[in-house]
Amino acid sequence: MPLADKITIGPWRLARALDSSVLLIMVVALLFVALSLGYVGQSYAINEQSPDPGGIPFRWVVKGLIPLGYCLLVLQSAGQLMRIVQTYRAPGELDDV
């Protein structure tokens, strides 16, 4: 018998663990967004370009994808958190999803 079959975790304990991990992801992602906005703003202010001939003309656009990606991670985490809350408010409703 595998060890995973012997370990039992109550549903509320699992929900609490998932809630805390999703919240941690959201906090870290928001921190990265806040820190990277200055990085992108500085690149935009100096109109940073690639030093290579034929390189990227607007490097700040590429750097702008960093906060955008973390914003999308925050949105995904918020959706996951809402799904967890909904599952434990009305168990059985989201079983078919």
C-alpha angles and dihedrals in degrees: 000000000000119000091241090065091055095052115081123190120190116237094244092051090050091048091051091050092049092046092052094047092049091048090049091052090050094050093048092046092050089049090053090048092052093047096045096050090073090049092053093042092054091049090050093047093057093037090235116209135180113272091218118094108254091014129134108311096201108036092171089069090060091046088050089066089071097070090035091057092049091048088055089050089053090051091049091048091049089052091049091049091051090049092052092048092048092048093055094041094054109015116201097027096096097041093106095052 
